């Protein structure tokens, strides 16, 4: 009756190993999906946190942009209200101020050119003044400094300077001033009544 192996080894060990295998399969069947669900949930949570951070940065960038747009709009309104003059009140004084600066001691102005043009998508028109000047380098630089320090709103659009053999220099400068269009001034006048 004895085959040499004890009973527990012949009969119980295979049953034990079979039960152990079934338990391992059951454990894998139960914990595997749980593990993958938790891992997917952690991955989704991390992706959601990253998306929230991206959205937070995008929102901050949009807020900065909106603030810049509001500041630009306020600057434009301030420009129209206080810097862009009217033809009646500011054009002749601005041209006279340019003329006075061009006649500074030692400068020799040439023939001036004027051009008026409407600025697209703005409530102003540009008056460009082309002015050739002759004088020493220091005098011409002084002229540009005076334009810059002028209380009038004048912009220097282009400058070209050429030295002369006699130690002097020639300056070709294009200046601009901006005036509110007559229709805009008229609208403001009606609103003010």
BALOBA-1460 file (C-alpha; in Angstrom, 3 decimals):
// residues 193
<rec num="1" residu="x" x="0.000" y="0.000" z="0.000"/>
<rec num="2" residu="x" x="2.830" y="2.277" z="0.545"/>
<rec num="3" residu="x" x="4.448" y="3.641" z="-2.583"/>
<rec num="4" residu="x" x="7.223" y="5.242" z="-0.742"/>
<rec num="5" residu="x" x="5.862" y="8.791" z="-0.464"/>
<rec num="6" residu="x" x="3.843" y="9.821" z="2.514"/>
<rec num="7" residu="x" x="0.111" y="10.346" z="2.101"/>
<rec num="8" residu="x" x="0.234" y="14.077" z="2.539"/>
<rec num="9" residu="x" x="2.768" y="14.351" z="-0.237"/>
<rec num="10" residu="x" x="0.852" y="12.146" z="-2.618"/>
<rec num="11" residu="x" x="-2.651" y="13.458" z="-2.026"/>
<rec num="12" residu="x" x="-2.581" y="16.691" z="-0.069"/>
<rec num="13" residu="x" x="0.318" y="18.434" z="-1.797"/>
<rec num="14" residu="x" x="-1.327" y="18.400" z="-5.262"/>
<rec num="15" residu="x" x="-4.607" y="19.613" z="-3.739"/>
<rec num="16" residu="x" x="-2.706" y="22.282" z="-1.792"/>
<rec num="17" residu="x" x="-0.843" y="23.403" z="-4.933"/>
<rec num="18" residu="x" x="-4.098" y="23.424" z="-6.926"/>
<rec num="19" residu="x" x="-5.791" y="25.546" z="-4.229"/>
<rec num="20" residu="x" x="-2.752" y="27.803" z="-4.074"/>
<rec num="21" residu="x" x="-2.913" y="28.289" z="-7.864"/>
<rec num="22" residu="x" x="-6.658" y="29.012" z="-7.728"/>
<rec num="23" residu="x" x="-6.075" y="31.534" z="-4.932"/>
<rec num="24" residu="x" x="-3.281" y="33.232" z="-6.884"/>
<rec num="25" residu="x" x="-5.488" y="33.423" z="-9.989"/>
<rec num="26" residu="x" x="-8.370" y="34.810" z="-7.887"/>
<rec num="27" residu="x" x="-6.004" y="37.303" z="-6.261"/>
<rec num="28" residu="x" x="-4.691" y="38.422" z="-9.650"/>
<rec num="29" residu="x" x="-8.233" y="38.601" z="-11.049"/>
<rec num="30" residu="x" x="-9.338" y="40.781" z="-8.124"/>
<rec num="31" residu="x" x="-6.314" y="43.033" z="-7.550"/>
<rec num="32" residu="x" x="-5.191" y="43.475" z="-11.173"/>
<rec num="33" residu="x" x="-8.209" y="45.532" z="-12.299"/>
<rec num="34" residu="x" x="-8.104" y="47.470" z="-9.006"/>
<rec num="35" residu="x" x="-4.439" y="48.271" z="-9.574"/>
<rec num="36" residu="x" x="-5.052" y="49.408" z="-13.157"/>
<rec num="37" residu="x" x="-8.059" y="51.493" z="-12.099"/>
<rec num="38" residu="x" x="-6.019" y="53.192" z="-9.393"/>
<rec num="39" residu="x" x="-3.113" y="53.702" z="-11.747"/>
<rec num="40" residu="x" x="-5.431" y="55.163" z="-14.433"/>
<rec num="41" residu="x" x="-7.080" y="57.375" z="-11.801"/>
<rec num="42" residu="x" x="-3.668" y="58.620" z="-10.641"/>
<rec num="43" residu="x" x="-2.641" y="59.274" z="-14.239"/>
<rec num="44" residu="x" x="-5.917" y="61.116" z="-14.909"/>
<rec num="45" residu="x" x="-5.496" y="63.128" z="-11.693"/>
<rec num="46" residu="x" x="-1.956" y="64.122" z="-12.695"/>
<rec num="47" residu="x" x="-3.151" y="65.053" z="-16.192"/>
<rec num="48" residu="x" x="-5.993" y="67.077" z="-14.642"/>
<rec num="49" residu="x" x="-3.584" y="68.912" z="-12.340"/>
<rec num="50" residu="x" x="-1.361" y="69.724" z="-15.317"/>
<rec num="51" residu="x" x="-4.386" y="70.937" z="-17.290"/>
<rec num="52" residu="x" x="-5.527" y="73.100" z="-14.362"/>
<rec num="53" residu="x" x="-2.043" y="74.655" z="-14.190"/>
<rec num="54" residu="x" x="-2.057" y="75.306" z="-17.957"/>
<rec num="55" residu="x" x="-5.490" y="76.901" z="-17.688"/>
<rec num="56" residu="x" x="-4.321" y="78.991" z="-14.723"/>
<rec num="57" residu="x" x="-1.338" y="80.252" z="-16.738"/>
<rec num="58" residu="x" x="-3.548" y="80.932" z="-19.762"/>
<rec num="59" residu="x" x="-5.994" y="82.852" z="-17.566"/>
<rec num="60" residu="x" x="-3.164" y="84.894" z="-16.048"/>
<rec num="61" residu="x" x="-1.849" y="85.692" z="-19.538"/>
<rec num="62" residu="x" x="-5.339" y="86.743" z="-20.668"/>
<rec num="63" residu="x" x="-5.731" y="88.942" z="-17.585"/>
<rec num="64" residu="x" x="-2.402" y="90.623" z="-18.328"/>
<rec num="65" residu="x" x="-3.455" y="91.125" z="-21.928"/>
<rec num="66" residu="x" x="-6.821" y="92.561" z="-20.872"/>
<rec num="67" residu="x" x="-5.047" y="94.957" z="-18.487"/>
<rec num="68" residu="x" x="-2.689" y="96.034" z="-21.278"/>
<rec num="69" residu="x" x="-5.657" y="96.609" z="-23.609"/>
<rec num="70" residu="x" x="-7.429" y="98.707" z="-20.960"/>
<rec num="71" residu="x" x="-4.253" y="100.728" z="-20.372"/>
<rec num="72" residu="x" x="-3.790" y="101.217" z="-24.120"/>
<rec num="73" residu="x" x="-7.392" y="102.354" z="-24.489"/>
<rec num="74" residu="x" x="-6.886" y="104.836" z="-21.641"/>
<rec num="75" residu="x" x="-3.660" y="106.067" z="-23.275"/>
<rec num="76" residu="x" x="-5.419" y="106.511" z="-26.618"/>
<rec num="77" residu="x" x="-8.220" y="108.502" z="-24.992"/>
<rec num="78" residu="x" x="-5.657" y="110.617" z="-23.113"/>
<rec num="79" residu="x" x="-3.832" y="111.196" z="-26.414"/>
<rec num="80" residu="x" x="-7.036" y="112.318" z="-28.129"/>
<rec num="81" residu="x" x="-8.080" y="114.463" z="-25.170"/>
<rec num="82" residu="x" x="-4.819" y="116.187" z="-24.316"/>
<rec num="83" residu="x" x="-2.074" y="115.650" z="-26.910"/>
<rec num="84" residu="x" x="-3.783" y="115.739" z="-30.301"/>
<rec num="85" residu="x" x="-4.720" y="119.332" z="-30.860"/>
<rec num="86" residu="x" x="-7.210" y="120.976" z="-33.141"/>
<rec num="87" residu="x" x="-6.424" y="122.664" z="-36.398"/>
<rec num="88" residu="x" x="-7.746" y="126.006" z="-35.216"/>
<rec num="89" residu="x" x="-5.925" y="126.057" z="-31.890"/>
<rec num="90" residu="x" x="-2.754" y="124.036" z="-32.459"/>
<rec num="91" residu="x" x="-1.680" y="123.736" z="-36.100"/>
<rec num="92" residu="x" x="-0.361" y="127.263" z="-36.639"/>
<rec num="93" residu="x" x="1.381" y="127.441" z="-33.223"/>
<rec num="94" residu="x" x="3.036" y="124.062" z="-33.853"/>
<rec num="95" residu="x" x="4.263" y="125.141" z="-37.286"/>
<rec num="96" residu="x" x="5.460" y="128.451" z="-35.839"/>
<rec num="97" residu="x" x="7.339" y="126.593" z="-33.062"/>
<rec num="98" residu="x" x="9.057" y="124.404" z="-35.678"/>
<rec num="99" residu="x" x="9.899" y="127.495" z="-37.720"/>
<rec num="100" residu="x" x="11.335" y="129.270" z="-34.662"/>
<rec num="101" residu="x" x="13.485" y="126.250" z="-33.789"/>
<rec num="102" residu="x" x="14.690" y="126.020" z="-37.400"/>
<rec num="103" residu="x" x="15.754" y="129.676" z="-37.310"/>
<rec num="104" residu="x" x="17.950" y="129.171" z="-34.234"/>
<rec num="105" residu="x" x="21.276" y="131.001" z="-34.489"/>
<rec num="106" residu="x" x="23.594" y="129.298" z="-36.945"/>
<rec num="107" residu="x" x="20.965" y="127.092" z="-38.635"/>
<rec num="108" residu="x" x="19.967" y="127.732" z="-42.225"/>
<rec num="109" residu="x" x="16.576" y="126.193" z="-43.072"/>
<rec num="110" residu="x" x="15.723" y="125.176" z="-46.615"/>
<rec num="111" residu="x" x="12.357" y="124.941" z="-48.333"/>
<rec num="112" residu="x" x="9.810" y="123.206" z="-46.168"/>
<rec num="113" residu="x" x="7.238" y="120.717" z="-47.319"/>
<rec num="114" residu="x" x="3.903" y="119.963" z="-45.717"/>
<rec num="115" residu="x" x="1.633" y="117.004" z="-46.164"/>
<rec num="116" residu="x" x="-1.670" y="116.171" z="-44.484"/>
<rec num="117" residu="x" x="-3.074" y="112.674" z="-44.333"/>
<rec num="118" residu="x" x="-5.756" y="110.936" z="-42.337"/>
<rec num="119" residu="x" x="-4.577" y="108.170" z="-40.053"/>
<rec num="120" residu="x" x="-6.528" y="105.008" z="-40.785"/>
<rec num="121" residu="x" x="-8.707" y="103.713" z="-37.982"/>
<rec num="122" residu="x" x="-7.939" y="106.728" z="-35.807"/>
<rec num="123" residu="x" x="-9.701" y="109.966" z="-35.051"/>
<rec num="124" residu="x" x="-6.721" y="112.091" z="-36.043"/>
<rec num="125" residu="x" x="-4.905" y="113.316" z="-39.098"/>
<rec num="126" residu="x" x="-1.159" y="113.561" z="-39.449"/>
<rec num="127" residu="x" x="0.531" y="116.768" z="-40.553"/>
<rec num="128" residu="x" x="4.029" y="115.929" z="-41.779"/>
<rec num="129" residu="x" x="6.643" y="118.654" z="-42.105"/>
<rec num="130" residu="x" x="9.756" y="117.939" z="-44.158"/>
<rec num="131" residu="x" x="12.527" y="120.326" z="-43.254"/>
<rec num="132" residu="x" x="16.082" y="120.548" z="-44.622"/>
<rec num="133" residu="x" x="18.586" y="122.327" z="-42.376"/>
<rec num="134" residu="x" x="22.252" y="123.289" z="-42.637"/>
<rec num="135" residu="x" x="24.582" y="124.053" z="-39.781"/>
<rec num="136" residu="x" x="27.227" y="122.521" z="-37.592"/>
<rec num="137" residu="x" x="26.749" y="119.057" z="-36.193"/>
<rec num="138" residu="x" x="26.237" y="120.480" z="-32.691"/>
<rec num="139" residu="x" x="23.609" y="122.946" z="-33.924"/>
<rec num="140" residu="x" x="21.675" y="120.226" z="-35.757"/>
<rec num="141" residu="x" x="21.764" y="117.911" z="-32.731"/>
<rec num="142" residu="x" x="20.652" y="120.882" z="-30.614"/>
<rec num="143" residu="x" x="17.704" y="121.375" z="-32.980"/>
<rec num="144" residu="x" x="16.659" y="117.746" z="-32.484"/>
<rec num="145" residu="x" x="16.993" y="118.114" z="-28.703"/>
<rec num="146" residu="x" x="14.790" y="121.205" z="-28.796"/>
<rec num="147" residu="x" x="12.161" y="119.324" z="-30.800"/>
<rec num="148" residu="x" x="12.276" y="116.538" z="-28.215"/>
<rec num="149" residu="x" x="11.919" y="119.018" z="-25.330"/>
<rec num="150" residu="x" x="9.141" y="120.980" z="-27.018"/>
<rec num="151" residu="x" x="5.871" y="121.197" z="-25.059"/>
<rec num="152" residu="x" x="4.045" y="120.522" z="-28.317"/>
<rec num="153" residu="x" x="3.363" y="116.950" z="-29.411"/>
<rec num="154" residu="x" x="5.874" y="116.544" z="-32.245"/>
<rec num="155" residu="x" x="7.382" y="113.288" z="-33.441"/>
<rec num="156" residu="x" x="10.590" y="112.892" z="-35.402"/>
<rec num="157" residu="x" x="9.687" y="110.369" z="-38.090"/>
<rec num="158" residu="x" x="12.937" y="110.293" z="-40.031"/>
<rec num="159" residu="x" x="16.344" y="111.906" z="-39.909"/>
<rec num="160" residu="x" x="19.196" y="111.822" z="-42.358"/>
<rec num="161" residu="x" x="22.382" y="113.744" z="-41.796"/>
<rec num="162" residu="x" x="25.277" y="114.263" z="-44.161"/>
<rec num="163" residu="x" x="28.587" y="115.891" z="-43.384"/>
<rec num="164" residu="x" x="29.881" y="118.675" z="-45.635"/>
<rec num="165" residu="x" x="33.494" y="119.420" z="-46.601"/>
<rec num="166" residu="x" x="33.438" y="122.790" z="-44.801"/>
<rec num="167" residu="x" x="32.838" y="121.087" z="-41.430"/>
<rec num="168" residu="x" x="29.118" y="121.724" z="-41.469"/>
<rec num="169" residu="x" x="26.348" y="119.236" z="-41.955"/>
<rec num="170" residu="x" x="23.013" y="118.913" z="-43.696"/>
<rec num="171" residu="x" x="20.003" y="117.505" z="-41.913"/>
<rec num="172" residu="x" x="16.832" y="116.307" z="-43.581"/>
<rec num="173" residu="x" x="14.182" y="115.771" z="-40.914"/>
<rec num="174" residu="x" x="10.548" y="114.780" z="-41.130"/>
<rec num="175" residu="x" x="8.411" y="115.846" z="-38.197"/>
<rec num="176" residu="x" x="4.780" y="115.087" z="-37.521"/>
<rec num="177" residu="x" x="2.075" y="116.527" z="-35.389"/>
<rec num="178" residu="x" x="-1.368" y="115.030" z="-34.986"/>
<rec num="179" residu="x" x="-4.645" y="116.902" z="-35.054"/>
<rec num="180" residu="x" x="-8.112" y="115.735" z="-34.203"/>
<rec num="181" residu="x" x="-10.334" y="115.641" z="-37.232"/>
<rec num="182" residu="x" x="-12.841" y="118.459" z="-37.521"/>
<rec num="183" residu="x" x="-15.766" y="116.020" z="-37.298"/>
<rec num="184" residu="x" x="-14.411" y="114.654" z="-33.990"/>
<rec num="185" residu="x" x="-14.001" y="118.150" z="-32.558"/>
<rec num="186" residu="x" x="-17.544" y="118.984" z="-33.651"/>
<rec num="187" residu="x" x="-18.892" y="115.804" z="-31.970"/>
<rec num="188" residu="x" x="-17.090" y="116.674" z="-28.738"/>
<rec num="189" residu="x" x="-18.518" y="120.188" z="-28.898"/>
<rec num="190" residu="x" x="-22.067" y="118.836" z="-29.216"/>
<rec num="191" residu="x" x="-21.521" y="116.406" z="-26.329"/>
<rec num="192" residu="x" x="-20.199" y="119.201" z="-24.137"/>
<rec num="193" residu="x" x="-23.335" y="121.323" z="-24.516"/>
